[in-house]
Amino acid sequence: MSGHPEPVKPRHDVRSVARQFQLYGEFISAGPYGSGHINDTYCAVFSQGGAPVRYILQRINHNVFKTPEALMENVQRVTTHISYKVADEPDYSRRGLTLIPARDGRAWYCDPDGNYWRMYVFIENARTYDTVESPQQAFQAAKAFGHFQKLLADLPAPRLYDTVPDFHHTPTRFAKLEAAIAADSANRARLARPEIEFALNRKAMTGVLLAAGLPERVTHNDTKLNNVMLDDQTGEGICVIDLDTVMPGLVLYDFGDIVRTSTSPAKEDERDLSKVSMQFSMFEALARGYLSTAAEFLTKAERQQLVFSGKLITFEIGVRFLTDFLEGDTYFKVHREGHNLDRCRTQFKLVESIERQEDQMTSLVEKA
């Protein structure tokens, strides 16, 4: 988290909200921060001991996350557990998110308008990247997510809340696609016949992970590169952020999604499908990085499905884009005609690229 907040007038009374957390010192300023699209994020600056100190203040989007108190209970338990586990590591205070409690002792503050807020210690001298610039970055991100899962492998009971039920339940996602095809409510099925055929031909793969007898673990569920903070000096992945979707799941959901988001050089809505491909060098970096921290707790069955998980999660997201296109673009924001269909096509093209290289990918994982 680096850079200074812009002096833009906030949408909310951030000064008033910030005073509801257990901080000493004088409020100096606050401004919008980061590139997130769901929550409202601000960098708040306080004068403490004569020096400016930064904090991250976020309003949780309760239209997306319907149970913010359950979500924050998850976040509090996870951050507390991680801070305990990394206490003996060098520079430990930067290796996990630290919540600032509200004045009433809770991990969040609810304002008079019903908005839920949280505050984190600002992690200095590190930043996030929206796109993967090198195999080394891919290695560090995957290593960090593997370490994150390892740290939470022994999180004590009770089970975390499901903040987004059935988030990666692929058969459920596919059933919604089949219903959308049958209803054809927006009269668009005729525009997506090749994509519909592509999906229906791969229906059998949707239940493979659920039938593999894999253990339920604590998973992140949004493993994009920009959810790992990389140290400004060393490039090391030091801290996993954005914990709103941390909940019970399969660790392969996380590995599969980082394969989906990090191996192709093309944008998610790229129209020129010749630019979409699974770059083997990126996959190799991801696999080696992830296994360098996760190998010791993964079961044999989990290791055997690593490559398949990348194909499945990519297919699942493509199915979601196709479903939304057929239903009239009711979920994902679109900025042009056929935007969701373009997104679907990039995902399905990436699935094809993975399928062509699957044997080589499997051989790599077995050796690693």
Secondary structure, DSSP 8 states (H G I E B T S, - for coil): --S-------SS-HHHHHTTBS--SEEEEEEE-S--SSSEEEEEEEEETTEEEEEEEEEE-TTTSS-HHHHHHHHHHHHHHHHHHTTTSTTGGGSS--B--BTTSSS-EE-TTS-EEEEEE---SEE--SS--SHHHHHHHHHHHHHHHHHTTT--SS----SSTTTT-HHHHHHHHHHHHHH-TTS-GGGGHHHHHHHHTTGGGGGTTTTTT---EEE-S---GGGEEEETTT--EEEE---TT-EEE-HHHHHHHHHHHHS-SS-TT-S-GGG----HHHHHHHHHHHHHHHTTT--HHHHHTHHHHHHHHHHHHHHHHHHHHHTTS-SS--SSTTHHHHHHHHHHHHHHHHHHHHHHHHHHHHH-
